[in-house]
Amino acid sequence: MDNTNKNTANTLSKFKQSTKHKGQPTLEYGKVPPQALDLENAVLGAMMLEQYAVNKVIDILQPDMFYKQAHQHIFEAIKTLFGRSEPVDIMTVNQELKKTGNLDIVGGSYYIMQLTNRIASGANIEFHARIIQQKYIQRELIRISSNIIKDAFDETTDVLDLLDKAETSLFEVAENNLRRSAVNIEDVVKEAIANIEEASKHEGNISGIPSGFHRLDNLTSGWQPSDLVILAARPGMGKTAFVLSLARNVAVDYNKSVALFSLEMSAVQLVTRLISSETEISGDKLRKGNLTTEEWSQLNTNISALNDAKLFIDDTPALSIFELRAKSRRLKSQHDIQMIIIDYLQLMSA
């Protein structure tokens, strides 16, 4: 009898129940994934009762955020109607579900009607929607963690690839779910005034990060936080040479941390060009190693500044947006980078 109970317990402990909709984690050891079915009912019911409720939460929620598959289809129908600027109510949602062939899947017209009977008002719908979003994020984190654990036990998995995959997955969850909302202009004015006061403390006209090119700095006041600056020119006009000089000036002359992502040239090629500029020895001589004794001495003396520079070069080819974001965040946390340079944007993968 004891052995039977022990076997039964072992079987139950290993039980996993797969789910029907995409992205939902498995049930393991009797645990139920985070969910809020009552709030899902309340939100969908309120959206079919009051138009303002739709406007409040339509940009907060996505179909996959609902735990119950029927609720995913209903919200998809509401979102489709909203996108076509059509009324959202029991009848229109019913018709849209019938058109897509999902009415029977969600439980028929009776279930749609029951959703509206369970809600008296949509007064707290935004708060309820945020909770649904939080539960979805928790489920996503469980799913990602489970995948990471599974891959970590696989001896054939490359550890660095696994780290990148983990960071990318986590940042993807943050990117897709933690969006900024509209802010009151009063708060923005206060932030702008604080920035102006901070800029007034700087000497000269430079309030941002200097480029080392004085005429350019006079025009831009230095590179400002959150600025996206695109350098465009025909091939062979010196774009890479310019950004290399810029990166060198910021890292060496102003002691700021810079990240340089090179999708075309290798890190060694870029550094060789920097050495050529720093030592005033031609790149051709450096490639051939055909240096005189004086040039060797000049080389060893002048590269000391580059050795101490806070310049970080990543030459990963076909870098994706998510990989760039993950690597940049890591460099920011570890080295407090102040500038990111990408050479060049067209070589990035989607």
URDALIN-V131212 format. One record per helix or strand. SS is the DSSP state (H for helix, E for strand). FROM is the first residue (numbers start at 1). TO is the last residue. Records with the same first field share a line. If there is no record, write none. Layout:
SS = FROM-TO ; FROM-TO
This chain:
H = 2-13 ; 37-49 ; 51-57 ; 63-65 ; 69-83 ; 90-100 ; 103-106 ; 108-117 ; 125-153 ; 159-177 ; 185-200 ; 214-220 ; 239-253 ; 267-279 ; 283-288 ; 293-302 ; 304-307 ; 321-335 ; 345-347
E = 16-17 ; 27-28 ; 209-209 ; 223-223 ; 258-262 ; 311-314 ; 320-320 ; 339-343 ; 349-349
